[in-house]
Amino acid sequence: MRSRKVYSLEKSKISESVCDLLEKLSAAAIKKSGHFMVAFSGGSLPEIVAQGLVNPEKKRDIDFTKWWIFFSDERCVPHSSPDSNYNLVKTSILDKLYQLNKDTKNYIPKEQVIKINSKLVHDAELAADDYNSQLVKAFASRETVRYPVFDCILLGVGPDGHTCSLFPHMPQLNVTDIWVTYINNSPKPPSSRITLTLPVVNDAHNVVFVATGASKDTIMDSILNKNDKTLPSTNVNPIRGELFWFLDKDAAKLVNPNIISQL
């Protein structure tokens, strides 16, 4: 890990600050390689990003046609389900971005949104294998790598310290030989999911965590102050990349002030 930056902000500033960073990372990636490969998690994160990214009052200097959207994890449900991370990103970001920029055609093409195969959601193992193949197709044509190298992975953190669909004390946390694995007994419903493996997350150029609310204060203490390695989120340490934590004041309440960075 080249560096870790932890920001404690007013909740109203989180969206804009995260998207300021995305704008910067996108420009750098597109200049270097011609594309921006970004993975989203679900929960509240897509809406938080949407507030800063799809804002008619503050149009971003971003070439969205060069973005490729992936998912750090996905529930094995139909695309139209409210439990679908794809559906969250589609309704909160992709659809609104299209409406905002359709005249200039500066939106993310549908074929650059790499989602779970809806025909395989009945079988998490098959869905994981298929998503693994989709990643190979998307990344192998650009570079020969042991793991896909995302420009940015956007993550949330659960009150139990899970991230993606990697949960404490579950075997998926130790999988290293494939890019995408599956789980059929998730402690949090829906029970069947697919998820990026930890080595893939740690090979990213940038990993951005967003955590808000008082319900996250204790787990942030365990992750950032106590470095509790039993927690999946603590084990996210990009090998060659940058790690960012965006916390609101409530989530950061117990975090040692000495590790807080200034924007």
NUSELUM-448960 format. One line per 2 residues: number of its first residue (from 0); their letters; for each residue x, y, z of N, C-alpha, C. Coordinates in steps of 0.001 Angstrom, whole numbers, padded with zeros to 6 digits. Layout:
// residues N
NUM	A	X,Y,Z,X,Y,Z,X,Y,Z  ...
//
This chain:
// residues 263
0	MR	000849,-001191,000000,000000,000000,000000,000882,001237,000000  000720,002082,-001020,001533,003289,-001091,001138,004279,-000011
2	SR	-000174,004384,000240,-000612,005311,001277,-002042,004999,001678  -002401,005433,002881,-003777,005355,003349,-004180,006733,003824
4	KV	-005308,007194,003337,-005826,008491,003759,-007205,008287,004362  -007408,008838,005552,-008680,008730,006262,-009245,010134,006422
6	YS	-010435,010361,005893,-011066,011669,005968,-012309,011606,006845  -012446,012591,007720,-013636,012739,008555,-014330,014032,008144
8	LE	-015535,013901,007587,-016210,015040,006982,-017644,015158,007481  -018202,016328,007319,-019635,016465,007526,-020351,015581,006506
10	KS	-021443,014983,006918,-022136,014059,006022,-022502,014715,004698  -022828,015996,004750,-023232,016715,003538,-022087,016881,002540
12	KI	-020850,016660,002996,-019674,016840,002142,-019160,015527,001551  -019691,014399,002019,-019160,013099,001606,-019295,012891,000096
14	SE	-020492,013070,-000439,-020737,012795,-001859,-019823,013616,-002754  -019777,014906,-002514,-018963,015785,-003349,-017487,015422,-003257
16	SV	-017019,015109,-002054,-015605,014796,-001866,-015216,013491,-002546  -016078,012480,-002424,-015813,011208,-003099,-015774,011416,-004610
18	CD	-016697,012193,-005129,-016769,012392,-006575,-015671,013313,-007093  -015184,014215,-006270,-013994,014992,-006642,-012819,014045,-006878
20	LL	-012686,013061,-005993,-011618,012073,-006154,-011849,011230,-007407  -013084,010781,-007629,-013384,009987,-008822,-013062,010760,-010101
22	EK	-013362,012037,-010105,-013062,012872,-011275,-011560,012886,-011550  -010787,013006,-010496,-009328,013020,-010619,-008793,011661,-011074
24	LS	-009280,010588,-010452,-008808,009246,-010802,-009204,008883,-012226  -010408,009271,-012620,-010880,008997,-013973,-009994,009674,-015010
26	AA	-009696,010933,-014799,-008865,011675,-015754,-007487,011036,-015895  -006900,010644,-014769,-005565,010039,-014800,-005581,008697,-015523
28	AI	-006603,007884,-015242,-006687,006560,-015864,-006923,006668,-017366  -007818,007561,-017773,-008128,007715,-019198,-006919,008250,-019953
30	KK	-006189,009156,-019345,-004976,009678,-019976,-003939,008577,-020154  -003863,007674,-019184,-002844,006621,-019220,-003235,005458,-020121
32	SG	-004493,005017,-020024,-004865,003767,-020698,-006084,003870,-021611  -006755,005017,-021595,-007902,005191,-022471,-009219,004730,-021900
34	HF	-009218,004303,-020643,-010462,003841,-020016,-010342,003970,-018502  -011490,003901,-017838,-011555,003943,-016375,-012371,002747,-015929
36	MV	-011699,001788,-015292,-012323,000537,-014870,-012672,000654,-013390  -013966,000725,-013082,-014396,000991,-011710,-015427,-000037,-011275
38	AF	-015274,-000532,-010062,-016211,-001509,-009496,-016994,-000868,-008359  -018290,-001134,-008346,-019190,-000610,-007319,-019655,-001726,-006401
40	SG	-019827,-001390,-005140,-020579,-002253,-004232,-021999,-001699,-004147  -022813,-002280,-003262,-024202,-001848,-003170,-024477,-001043,-001916
42	GS	-025585,-001334,-001263,-025959,-000600,-000059,-026264,000850,-000370  -025806,001733,000495,-026059,003163,000318,-025063,003819,-000626
44	LP	-024002,003098,-001002,-022919,003720,-001758,-023341,004266,-003123  -024098,003532,-003952,-024479,004105,-005249,-025220,005435,-005141
46	EI	-026107,005551,-004170,-026847,006804,-004017,-025931,007927,-003535  -024989,007607,-002651,-024026,008613,-002191,-023209,009129,-003370
48	VA	-022738,008221,-004216,-021972,008621,-005393,-022849,009413,-006361  -024080,008978,-006535,-024985,009653,-007470,-025190,011115,-007109
50	QG	-025279,011402,-005829,-025531,012777,-005391,-024426,013724,-005844  -023201,013227,-005918,-022092,014071,-006338,-021729,013939,-007802
52	LV	-022166,012836,-008421,-021757,012553,-009801,-022790,013016,-010821  -024063,012890,-010466,-025144,013230,-011403,-025890,014433,-010843
54	NP	-025272,015580,-010984,-025805,016809,-010401,-025888,017882,-011486  -027090,018241,-011909,-027229,019243,-012978,-026569,020573,-012639
56	EK	-026424,020870,-011356,-025845,022147,-010940,-024321,022110,-010923  -023748,020900,-011005,-022289,020792,-011038,-021900,019675,-011988
58	KR	-021832,020020,-013256,-021449,019020,-014247,-019957,018725,-014119  -019654,017448,-014108,-018281,017005,-013921,-017512,016990,-015248
60	DI	-016215,017277,-015154,-015338,017189,-016323,-014856,015744,-016449  -015788,014864,-016812,-015525,013432,-016888,-016006,012912,-018235
62	DF	-015170,012119,-018885,-015579,011446,-020115,-016184,010099,-019732  -017489,010086,-019517,-018154,008866,-019067,-018174,007777,-020139
64	TK	-017958,008136,-021387,-017948,007113,-022440,-016772,006158,-022287  -015786,006555,-021487,-014603,005721,-021269,-014700,004898,-019979
66	WW	-015813,005029,-019279,-015981,004271,-018034,-016469,002860,-018337  -015922,001907,-017591,-016409,000530,-017560,-016845,000239,-016131
68	IF	-018079,-000211,-015973,-018654,-000449,-014651,-018685,-001947,-014350  -018169,-002296,-013180,-018190,-003668,-012678,-018810,-003654,-011285
70	FS	-018911,-004826,-010696,-019515,-004930,-009367,-018613,-005748,-008457  -018294,-005165,-007301,-017421,-005853,-006349,-018092,-007087,-005781
72	DE	-019415,-007051,-005730,-020200,-008221,-005355,-021611,-008036,-005894  -022331,-009124,-005940,-023697,-009052,-006433,-024539,-010137,-005787
74	RC	-025777,-009802,-005551,-026731,-010774,-005018,-027281,-011591,-006186  -027520,-012861,-005957,-028046,-013736,-007017,-029561,-013578,-007099
76	VP	-029946,-012460,-007659,-031356,-012094,-007818,-031526,-011513,-009219  -032751,-011422,-009725,-032968,-010800,-011036,-032484,-009354,-011067
78	HS	-032130,-008891,-012252,-031642,-007520,-012406,-032642,-006482,-011918  -033915,-006805,-011985,-034951,-005848,-011596,-035229,-005833,-010098
80	SP	-034598,-006735,-009359,-034857,-006839,-007921,-034296,-005636,-007169  -034996,-005157,-006148,-034441,-004078,-005313,-033198,-004516,-004548
82	DS	-032943,-005835,-004475,-031736,-006340,-003820,-030531,-006374,-004753  -030738,-006098,-006029,-029665,-006168,-007019,-028769,-004940,-006961
84	NY	-027459,-005149,-006808,-026529,-004029,-006836,-026529,-003361,-008207  -026646,-004168,-009253,-026755,-003593,-010598,-027957,-002656,-010682
86	NL	-029083,-003090,-010154,-030288,-002259,-010196,-030090,-000957,-009423  -029396,-001033,-008300,-029107,000178,-007527,-028277,001163,-008340
88	VK	-027222,000662,-008975,-026350,001528,-009770,-027092,002044,-011003  -027884,001191,-011619,-028629,001596,-012817,-029609,002726,-012509
90	TS	-030410,002548,-011464,-031457,003535,-011182,-030908,004815,-010561  -029854,004698,-009761,-029337,005886,-009075,-028308,006649,-009904
92	IL	-027578,005947,-010780,-026499,006599,-011529,-026696,006510,-013040  -026761,005303,-013581,-026717,005129,-015037,-027898,005788,-015739
94	DK	-029107,005548,-015250,-030292,006130,-015889,-030285,007653,-015794  -029902,008169,-014633,-029885,009623,-014437,-028787,010281,-015269
96	LY	-027654,009596,-015379,-026556,010123,-016187,-026958,010193,-017663  -027683,009183,-018111,-028174,009194,-019501,-029120,010374,-019729
98	QL	-030052,010570,-018806,-031001,011673,-018952,-030299,013024,-018917  -029280,013139,-018089,-028565,014405,-017939,-027720,014730,-019170
100	NK	-027109,013700,-019766,-026104,013928,-020811,-026461,013337,-022172  -027723,012946,-022374,-028057,012271,-023635,-027850,013176,-024851
102	DT	-027991,014484,-024681,-027799,015390,-025813,-026345,015415,-026269  -025428,015295,-025314,-023998,015300,-025643,-023439,013894,-025784
104	KN	-024280,012899,-025526,-023893,011475,-025602,-022760,011119,-024640  -022629,011903,-023568,-021584,011623,-022578,-022161,010787,-021435
106	YI	-022440,009548,-021740,-022943,008617,-020735,-022255,007268,-020934  -022457,006359,-019988,-021764,005073,-020022,-022535,004103,-020919
108	PK	-021915,003608,-021989,-022603,002663,-022877,-023012,001393,-022136  -024169,000858,-022510,-024689,-000330,-021830,-023720,-001499,-021898
110	EQ	-023018,-001625,-023024,-022100,-002757,-023179,-020860,-002630,-022304  -020685,-001475,-021679,-019556,-001283,-020764,-019975,-001409,-019298
112	VI	-021153,-001943,-019083,-021631,-002256,-017731,-021643,-003777,-017611  -020700,-004309,-016858,-020494,-005758,-016787,-021214,-006292,-015556
114	KI	-022330,-006950,-015803,-023210,-007375,-014710,-023350,-008894,-014677  -023912,-009380,-013586,-024155,-010806,-013424,-025105,-011297,-014522
116	NS	-024892,-012535,-014959,-025768,-013142,-015958,-027099,-013493,-015300  -028162,-012833,-015731,-029463,-013023,-015082,-029997,-014441,-015250
118	KL	-029489,-015171,-016239,-029942,-016545,-016464,-029293,-017533,-015492  -028317,-017064,-014726,-027572,-017959,-013836,-027780,-017646,-012358
120	VH	-028695,-016745,-012041,-028842,-016338,-010641,-029391,-017459,-009759  -029888,-018521,-010366,-030372,-019671,-009591,-029230,-020503,-009036
122	DA	-028001,-020269,-009547,-026839,-021072,-009152,-025650,-020143,-008950  -025319,-019850,-007697,-024271,-018874,-007389,-022911,-019300,-007933
124	EL	-022627,-020597,-007896,-021329,-021067,-008392,-021192,-020820,-009894  -022241,-021141,-010643,-022217,-020884,-012083,-022141,-019386,-012374
126	AA	-022873,-018598,-011601,-022859,-017145,-011793,-021471,-016573,-011533  -020788,-017087,-010505,-019432,-016627,-010193,-018465,-017005,-011304
128	DD	-018571,-018234,-011803,-017700,-018673,-012898,-017911,-017807,-014138  -019165,-017502,-014419,-019472,-016677,-015585,-018936,-015261,-015415
130	YN	-019091,-014692,-014211,-018593,-013329,-013998,-017075,-013309,-014068  -016443,-014371,-013576,-014994,-014504,-013692,-014592,-014456,-015170
132	SQ	-015336,-015170,-016013,-015053,-015187,-017451,-015258,-013809,-018075  -016268,-013091,-017612,-016497,-011736,-018124,-015337,-010811,-017759
134	LV	-014788,-010979,-016563,-013635,-010169,-016158,-012415,-010512,-016999  -012205,-011805,-017242,-011078,-012226,-018078,-011184,-011574,-019454
136	KA	-012375,-011588,-020022,-012583,-010982,-021341,-012325,-009480,-021311  -012764,-008822,-020256,-012623,-007363,-020165,-011187,-006929,-019923
138	FA	-010448,-007710,-019143,-009101,-007295,-018750,-007992,-007963,-019550  -008162,-009214,-019946,-007064,-009933,-020591,-006717,-009358,-021955
140	SR	-007677,-008709,-022601,-007392,-008121,-023904,-006495,-006892,-023783  -006381,-006372,-022563,-005588,-005166,-022354,-004225,-005457,-021739
142	ET	-004150,-006489,-020944,-002904,-006767,-020242,-002923,-008199,-019731  -001748,-008779,-019640,-001633,-010120,-019082,-001335,-009964,-017601
144	VR	-002286,-010343,-016782,-002157,-010109,-015351,-002603,-011344,-014586  -002053,-011486,-013382,-002527,-012560,-012523,-003923,-012235,-012014
146	YP	-004114,-010965,-011683,-005425,-010490,-011248,-005801,-009266,-012081  -007094,-009023,-012268,-007493,-007793,-012967,-007116,-006582,-012124
148	VF	-006649,-005538,-012779,-006235,-004339,-012050,-007269,-003239,-012296  -008148,-003072,-011341,-009155,-002012,-011438,-008508,-000657,-011168
150	DC	-008978,000355,-011862,-008516,001708,-011554,-009057,002162,-010206  -010271,001720,-009879,-010884,002104,-008604,-011937,001075,-008213
152	IL	-011948,000713,-006948,-013009,-000115,-006390,-013654,000671,-005263  -014959,000868,-005373,-015724,001621,-004378,-016416,000641,-003444
154	LG	-016179,000791,-002148,-016673,-000186,-001185,-017385,000474,-000015  -018317,-000262,000546,-018890,000076,001839,-018342,-000884,002876
156	VG	-018737,-000684,004103,-018329,-001587,005182,-019540,-001821,006079  -019778,-003084,006412,-020903,-003414,007271,-020561,-003252,008739
158	PD	-021556,-003181,009606,-021302,-003085,011049,-020512,-004263,011602  -020486,-005381,010849,-019704,-006554,011251,-018315,-006558,010629
160	GH	-017989,-005518,009857,-016676,-005427,009222,-016597,-006080,007865  -017716,-006582,007332,-017653,-007203,006005,-017568,-006133,004932
162	TC	-016996,-006526,003807,-016993,-005685,002625,-017085,-006593,001417  -017512,-006056,000267,-017951,-006907,-000847,-018956,-007885,-000241
164	SL	-018855,-009171,-000584,-019604,-010185,000172,-018604,-011125,000830  -017597,-010508,001431,-016582,-011214,002214,-016895,-010956,003684
166	FP	-017314,-012006,004370,-017779,-011876,005745,-016765,-012464,006722  -016739,-011955,007966,-015804,-012485,008969,-015984,-013986,009170
168	HM	-014840,-014661,009283,-014796,-016091,009626,-015439,-016985,008570  -015567,-016496,007352,-016122,-017295,006262,-014992,-017675,005300
170	PQ	-015063,-018860,004675,-013951,-019345,003846,-013665,-018495,002621  -014638,-017741,002137,-014419,-016929,000938,-013292,-015917,001135
172	LN	-013054,-015534,002372,-012010,-014548,002661,-010622,-015073,002324  -010474,-016394,002285,-009160,-017001,002060,-008958,-017505,000637
174	VT	-009905,-017244,-000245,-009783,-017701,-001631,-008791,-016810,-002379  -007792,-017438,-003010,-006759,-016666,-003707,-006532,-017109,-005147
176	DI	-007117,-018234,-005552,-006782,-018806,-006859,-007752,-018425,-007969  -008812,-017698,-007645,-009762,-017236,-008655,-010104,-015775,-008391
178	WV	-010707,-015130,-009381,-011034,-013709,-009270,-012379,-013476,-008609  -013304,-014400,-008842,-014674,-014258,-008334,-015078,-015553,-007651
180	TY	-015603,-015455,-006441,-016089,-016636,-005741,-017564,-016430,-005376  -018117,-017406,-004688,-019560,-017359,-004399,-019821,-017756,-002956
182	IN	-021002,-017424,-002494,-021428,-017774,-001143,-022922,-018101,-001189  -023296,-019189,-000535,-024705,-019595,-000484,-025311,-019450,000905
184	NS	-024496,-019055,001862,-024983,-018927,003239,-024565,-017595,003846  -024806,-016534,003093,-024465,-015200,003576,-025175,-014905,004895
186	PK	-024448,-014366,005886,-025091,-013987,007150,-026140,-012893,006970  -026039,-012200,005847,-026977,-011117,005543,-027733,-011485,004266
188	PP	-029067,-011462,004284,-029809,-011817,003075,-029623,-010766,001971  -029783,-011203,000716,-030032,-012560,000222,-028836,-013481,000471
190	SS	-029107,-014768,000653,-028067,-015695,001083,-027081,-016058,-000017  -027514,-016055,-001273,-026638,-016436,-002386,-026089,-015195,-003080
192	RI	-024752,-015164,-003222,-024083,-013987,-003778,-022825,-014407,-004517  -022292,-013495,-005317,-020957,-013646,-005860,-020142,-012448,-005398
194	TL	-018824,-012595,-005365,-017984,-011514,-004848,-016583,-011579,-005435  -015972,-010419,-005633,-014551,-010390,-005930,-013801,-010981,-004753
196	TL	-012681,-011623,-005029,-011854,-012157,-003953,-010908,-011075,-003443  -010381,-011288,-002250,-009535,-010274,-001607,-008300,-009915,-002436
198	PV	-007593,-010879,-003055,-006432,-010489,-003859,-006782,-009559,-005017  -007961,-009717,-005590,-008383,-008822,-006670,-008580,-007408,-006132
200	VN	-009240,-007298,-004999,-009438,-005983,-004381,-008087,-005334,-004081  -007161,-006121,-003577,-005862,-005574,-003181,-004922,-005321,-004351
202	DA	-005316,-005702,-005555,-004507,-005398,-006731,-004973,-004123,-007427  -006012,-003495,-006913,-006542,-002280,-007535,-005576,-001110,-007376
204	HN	-005649,-000185,-008323,-004848,001041,-008204,-005345,001906,-007050  -006659,001913,-006837,-007264,002718,-005775,-008466,001988,-005201
206	VV	-008556,001977,-003875,-009735,001444,-003194,-010310,002563,-002335  -011601,002811,-002501,-012265,003909,-001796,-013391,003346,-000942
208	FV	-013246,003455,000372,-014302,003067,001308,-015137,004292,001662  -016433,004076,001809,-017335,005115,002309,-018135,004519,003454
210	AT	-018094,005173,004615,-018840,004687,005785,-019482,005875,006485  -020778,005776,006710,-021501,006873,007350,-022419,006346,008442
212	GA	-022668,007198,009419,-023637,006875,010460,-023019,006367,011744  -023710,006617,012846,-023223,006226,014174,-023117,004717,014331
214	SK	-023868,003962,013531,-023808,002500,013633,-022460,001950,013192  -021632,002788,012557,-020323,002338,012075,-019176,002752,012997
216	DT	-019463,003481,014081,-018353,004019,014874,-017515,002925,015529  -018155,001892,016071,-017415,000826,016756,-016579,000020,015781
218	IM	-017132,-000297,014623,-016375,-001099,013661,-015227,-000293,013073  -015387,001016,012929,-014275,001835,012442,-013157,001888,013470
220	DS	-013504,001878,014741,-012504,001785,015805,-011714,000485,015659  -012412,-000618,015411,-011755,-001919,015285,-010871,-001995,014045
222	IL	-011315,-001375,012956,-010556,-001444,011706,-009370,-000492,011714  -009622,000775,012011,-008597,001799,011835,-007693,001986,013047
224	NK	-008232,001809,014245,-007409,001972,015448,-006761,000666,015887  -007565,-000397,015920,-007098,-001669,016474,-006553,-002624,015422
226	ND	-006776,-002314,014148,-006264,-003144,013055,-006648,-004609,013240  -007915,-004843,013525,-008420,-006191,013797,-008448,-007008,012508
228	KT	-007507,-007943,012376,-007341,-008706,011145,-008406,-009773,010944  -009270,-009990,011932,-010372,-010933,011715,-011470,-010306,010857
230	LP	-011382,-009004,010638,-012399,-008283,009876,-011967,-008145,008415  -012805,-008550,007480,-012435,-008443,006065,-011981,-007047,005653
232	ST	-012650,-006016,006122,-012297,-004656,005703,-010888,-004265,006132  -010430,-004788,007258,-009072,-004497,007719,-008039,-005075,006770
234	NV	-008395,-006155,006095,-007464,-006835,005200,-007426,-006241,003801  -008167,-005184,003585,-008079,-004468,002312,-006917,-003491,002402
236	NP	-005824,-003857,001752,-004608,-003047,001731,-003983,-003167,000349  -004331,-002298,-000573,-003822,-002415,-001939,-002299,-002538,-001979
238	IR	-001826,-003536,-002707,-000393,-003845,-002723,000422,-002679,-003271  -000033,-002139,-004387,000698,-001037,-005021,-000149,000225,-005122
240	GE	-001339,000177,-004575,-002278,001271,-004775,-002515,002139,-003557  -003513,002985,-003696,-003884,003931,-002646,-005188,003477,-001989
242	LF	-005279,003696,-000685,-006476,003352,000078,-007062,004627,000671  -008339,004852,000426,-009027,006044,000925,-010217,005620,001781
244	WF	-010379,006288,002910,-011558,006116,003763,-012269,007460,003866  -013519,007516,003434,-014351,008704,003599,-015398,008401,004659
246	LD	-015271,009048,005812,-016172,008831,006942,-016903,010122,007275  -018162,009997,007667,-018796,011184,008220,-018427,011283,009702
248	KD	-018786,012386,010323,-018367,012638,011706,-018863,011562,012663  -020063,011042,012421,-020601,010006,013306,-019796,008718,013202
250	AA	-019480,008295,011989,-018712,007061,011812,-017292,007206,012344  -016748,008427,012291,-015359,008664,012693,-015212,009026,014164
252	KL	-016291,008964,014917,-016298,009471,016295,-015205,008856,017158  -014908,007570,016984,-013935,006882,017831,-012558,006746,017181
254	VN	-012418,007240,015961,-011147,007091,015249,-010104,008038,015832  -008899,007518,016020,-007787,008312,016540,-007576,009549,015660
256	PN	-007673,010751,016220,-007517,011973,015406,-006180,012048,014685  -005172,011358,015211,-003843,011427,014603,-003765,010759,013235
258	II	-004747,009902,012915,-004697,009249,011605,-005633,009915,010598  -006317,010974,011027,-007225,011687,010131,-006426,012627,009230
260	SQ	-006677,012560,007925,-006026,013436,006957,-006922,014628,006651  -006304,015648,006112,-007048,016831,005693,-007182,016834,004176
262	L	-008372,017140,003686,-008578,017239,002243,-007882,018481,001689
//
